[in-house]
Amino acid sequence: MTTPGTPTARRRFSLPLALGAVAAAALVPFGAAQFGSTGDLRLVVTGGEHEGEYVLSDVTFFLCAFGLPEPGWFDVQYFADDQTAWPSSVQAGHRGPDAPEVDTPDVVIGFGDMAADGAGYVVWEAQGEGTVESRVVEEGETATLTLEATTSTGVAFSLEVVCDDVYRFEGGPG
């Protein structure tokens, strides 16, 4: 089993998968609007076993939306069709200045099949597990999330996600 970092830097994915299931349940009425949003993802990992640059062009996102998990938030979720892919999942959120705090990680990144021998990283600043800085730029139906994060063990991530056809669970950007 691949295990980068210490156990606190890589939580088993039961929590993130549970959070994903909650998000999926919330999306059931909006499924047609969510499944099929396309865009580009660029992830740079510095340090750790998965160090490198990963560029995914014209991929389908599970979620690119304003207003989830609460008003003032922007959330992106990507899950690869092939669970052995690197990265196999990317979940990231941006909290606007007036958005309420929520009990979810800021960034969850998976490499490989998490049910088998995959590995993952979690940054959850509110829990003292790393740091994150993010921003969202909205341009009509497109939104760009940029994020810089570091795990508690020093693995750093630079993430840029460009989402087309952004969904709004509320009136506007976070």
LINQUI-V265797 format. One record per residue. PHI is phi as a letter, one per 40 degrees, with the letter a starting at -180 (none if undefined). OMEGA is omega in whole degrees, -180 to 180 (999 if undefined). Layout:
phi-><PHI & PHI>
omega-><OMEGA & OMEGA>
This chain:
phi-><none & c & b & c & g & c & d & c & c & b & c & d & c & c & c & c & c & c & c & c & c & c & c & c & c & c & c & d & c & b & d & c & c & c & c & h & c & b & i & b & b & b & b & b & b & b & g & g & c & b & d & i & b & b & b & b & b & f & c & c & c & c & a & a & a & c & g & b & c & a & d & g & b & b & b & b & b & b & b & c & c & b & c & c & c & b & c & c & a & b & b & a & b & b & c & c & c & b & c & c & c & b & c & b & c & c & a & b & b & b & b & g & c & c & c & b & b & c & b & a & b & b & b & b & d & c & c & g & b & h & b & a & b & a & a & b & b & b & b & g & c & b & b & b & b & b & a & b & a & b & c & c & b & g & c & b & b & b & b & b & b & b & b & c & f & c & c & b & c & a & c & a & c & c>
omega-><178 & -177 & 179 & 175 & 179 & -179 & 179 & 179 & -177 & 176 & 171 & -172 & 179 & 178 & 179 & 178 & 176 & 178 & 177 & 178 & 177 & 179 & 179 & 179 & 179 & -176 & -174 & 180 & -176 & -173 & -177 & -180 & -174 & -175 & 180 & 173 & -177 & 178 & -177 & -179 & 176 & -179 & 175 & 179 & 178 & -177 & 178 & -175 & -175 & -178 & 178 & 179 & -180 & -179 & 178 & -178 & 175 & 178 & 177 & 178 & 172 & -175 & 168 & -170 & 167 & 173 & 175 & 8 & 179 & 174 & -179 & 179 & 168 & -175 & 178 & 174 & 178 & 175 & -179 & 174 & 179 & -176 & 175 & -177 & 173 & -12 & 178 & 176 & 175 & 176 & -178 & 179 & 174 & 179 & 176 & -174 & -179 & -178 & 178 & 174 & 177 & -177 & 177 & 176 & 177 & -177 & 173 & -179 & -179 & 177 & 179 & -178 & -175 & 178 & -178 & -174 & -179 & 178 & -179 & 180 & 177 & 171 & -178 & -173 & -179 & 178 & 180 & -178 & 177 & -180 & 180 & 171 & -178 & 173 & 179 & 174 & -180 & 178 & -178 & -180 & -179 & 175 & 179 & 175 & 171 & -172 & 172 & -178 & 177 & 177 & 179 & 178 & 174 & 175 & -175 & 179 & 169 & -174 & 171 & 179 & 175 & -178 & 172 & 177 & -179 & 177 & 179 & 173 & 176 & -173 & -174 & -175 & 179 & 999>
